[in-house]
């Protein structure tokens, strides 16, 4: 009870925190590698024909960008990406250079989509897209075991009548 008073939570209020799946880093690095195959192929083909200093510098630059994303950006992104579901609000925290917080009240959610590409499905990850009044929140790389219950909870909040609608005094079509 004292802990709840210190954190500012009501006694019946539950807080749920979900992090990006453990395979998220593998997914982002694999995508990065596939994107950088084109400049790697082009520099490998043309370096034999075009050995100027400019070409070598450009090749070094794309290789440096690849390493910065592979070893720096994506590990930080995975570490800092999480979502919090409490007190009737869904908040997604993330960002690499600066903190970015996107938040929506559960009562304002209009649609929820749970999607997966073939690569995401192979890594047992899902992407959750939450659309509401004036906001769209994209939550990438949730573990399949975490994404399905969250999807069911959010869609359950949409389908249940809220406020006056539960009394039959809601909006009419």
Long-range contacts (C-beta under 8 A, 24 or more apart in sequence): 9-86, 9-87, 10-87, 13-86, 13-87, 14-86, 15-84, 15-85, 15-86, 15-87, 16-84, 16-85, 16-86, 17-82, 17-83, 17-84, 17-85, 18-82, 18-83, 18-85, 18-142, 18-146, 18-150, 19-81, 19-82, 20-78, 20-81, 20-82, 20-140, 20-141, 20-142, 21-123, 21-124, 21-125, 21-141, 21-142, 21-143, 21-144, 21-146, 22-143, 23-123, 23-124, 23-125, 23-141, 23-143, 24-78, 24-81, 24-125, 24-140, 24-141, 25-74, 25-75, 25-78, 26-123, 27-119, 27-120, 27-123, 27-125, 27-141, 28-74, 28-77, 28-78, 28-141, 29-70, 29-74, 30-119, 31-119, 32-66, 32-69, 32-70, 32-74, 33-66, 33-70, 36-62, 36-66, 78-141, 81-140, 81-141, 83-139, 85-150, 85-153, 90-130, 90-137, 90-154, 92-137, 92-139, 102-135, 102-137, 104-130, 104-132, 104-135, 104-137, 105-132, 106-154, 106-157, 107-157, 107-162, 108-132, 108-133, 108-135, 109-154, 109-157, 109-158, 110-158, 111-158, 112-151, 112-154, 112-155, 112-158, 114-147, 114-148, 114-151, 128-154, 130-154
